[in-house]
Amino acid sequence: MSEELDEFGNFLNAFPANRLLLGRAHNEGFLIEGLILYANLVDGLLRIALILKSQIDNKNSYIDKKLISQSNKEYIAEREVYKISLSLKIINETLYTKINKLYDFRNSVVHRFFLTSLEYKHLPEHLIKYENIYEELYQIVYSLEALLQLLRSLL
């Protein structure tokens, strides 16, 4: 198995692990952990969408390592993934704005919790927003996968 496929396999395996951890965070009331896990899921789904969109547009099975790994200095950060997803019309401006606002909130919690007026009670409403975005992105990825399968069956 090639190194790229191993990295892609590891990338894909992170999704169910992330959802399991998210379930545990929800059950135990670990809201900050849940917030971070949701941000990871959104990022991961957009990366999958970018890979699928590229494969559809280019009619190939290429996987850009910069989307699935940060093992070297060449990688694409979260905010850039959001911008690229918008520019390729994977997401619309409204969804792009929602994702960025939630990521700003996530950064406030992670990096500036003591420096803001944030309280733990502010987290649940943001977790609900993240779940809604997760569901929307899941449907986008599902649609792209279906289109790619259809195109491959026609070739």
SULRA-V871065 format. One record per residue. N is the residue number from 1. RES is the residue in three letters. SS is DSSP state (h for helix, s for strand, l for the rest). OMEGA is omega as a letter, one per 30 degrees, with the letter a starting at -180 (* if undefined). Layout:
n	res	ss	omega
N	RES	SS	OMEGA
N	RES	SS	OMEGA
This chain:
n	res	ss	omega
1	MET	l	a
2	SER	l	l
3	GLU	h	l
4	GLU	h	l
5	LEU	h	l
6	ASP	h	l
7	GLU	h	l
8	PHE	h	l
9	GLY	h	l
10	ASN	h	l
11	PHE	h	a
12	LEU	h	l
13	ASN	h	l
14	ALA	h	a
15	PHE	h	l
16	PRO	h	l
17	ALA	h	l
18	ASN	h	l
19	ARG	h	l
20	LEU	h	l
21	LEU	h	l
22	LEU	h	l
23	GLY	h	l
24	ARG	h	l
25	ALA	h	l
26	HIS	h	a
27	ASN	h	a
28	GLU	h	a
29	GLY	l	l
30	PHE	l	a
31	LEU	h	l
32	ILE	h	l
33	GLU	h	l
34	GLY	h	l
35	LEU	h	l
36	ILE	h	l
37	LEU	h	l
38	TYR	h	l
39	ALA	h	l
40	ASN	h	a
41	LEU	h	l
42	VAL	h	l
43	ASP	h	a
44	GLY	h	l
45	LEU	h	l
46	LEU	h	l
47	ARG	h	l
48	ILE	h	l
49	ALA	h	l
50	LEU	h	l
51	ILE	h	a
52	LEU	h	l
53	LYS	h	l
54	SER	h	a
55	GLN	h	l
56	ILE	h	a
57	ASP	h	a
58	ASN	h	l
59	LYS	l	l
60	ASN	l	l
61	SER	l	a
62	TYR	l	l
63	ILE	l	l
64	ASP	l	a
65	LYS	h	l
66	LYS	h	l
67	LEU	h	a
68	ILE	h	a
69	SER	l	l
70	GLN	l	a
71	SER	l	l
72	ASN	l	a
73	LYS	l	l
74	GLU	l	l
75	TYR	l	l
76	ILE	l	a
77	ALA	l	a
78	GLU	h	a
79	ARG	h	l
80	GLU	h	l
81	VAL	h	l
82	TYR	h	a
83	LYS	h	a
84	ILE	h	l
85	SER	h	l
86	LEU	h	a
87	SER	h	l
88	LEU	l	l
89	LYS	l	l
90	ILE	l	l
91	ILE	l	l
92	ASN	l	a
93	GLU	h	a
94	THR	h	l
95	LEU	h	l
96	TYR	h	a
97	THR	h	l
98	LYS	h	a
99	ILE	h	l
100	ASN	h	l
101	LYS	h	l
102	LEU	h	l
103	TYR	h	l
104	ASP	h	l
105	PHE	h	l
106	ARG	h	l
107	ASN	h	l
108	SER	h	a
109	VAL	h	a
110	VAL	h	a
111	HIS	h	a
112	ARG	h	a
113	PHE	h	a
114	PHE	h	a
115	LEU	h	a
116	THR	l	l
117	SER	l	l
118	LEU	l	l
119	GLU	l	a
120	TYR	h	a
121	LYS	h	l
122	HIS	h	a
123	LEU	h	a
124	PRO	h	a
125	GLU	h	l
126	HIS	h	l
127	LEU	h	l
128	ILE	h	l
129	LYS	h	l
130	TYR	h	l
131	GLU	h	l
132	ASN	h	l
133	ILE	h	l
134	TYR	h	a
135	GLU	h	l
136	GLU	h	l
137	LEU	h	l
138	TYR	h	l
139	GLN	h	l
140	ILE	h	l
141	VAL	h	l
142	TYR	h	l
143	SER	h	l
144	LEU	h	l
145	GLU	h	l
146	ALA	h	l
147	LEU	h	l
148	LEU	h	l
149	GLN	h	l
150	LEU	h	l
151	LEU	h	l
152	ARG	h	l
153	SER	h	l
154	LEU	h	a
155	LEU	l	*
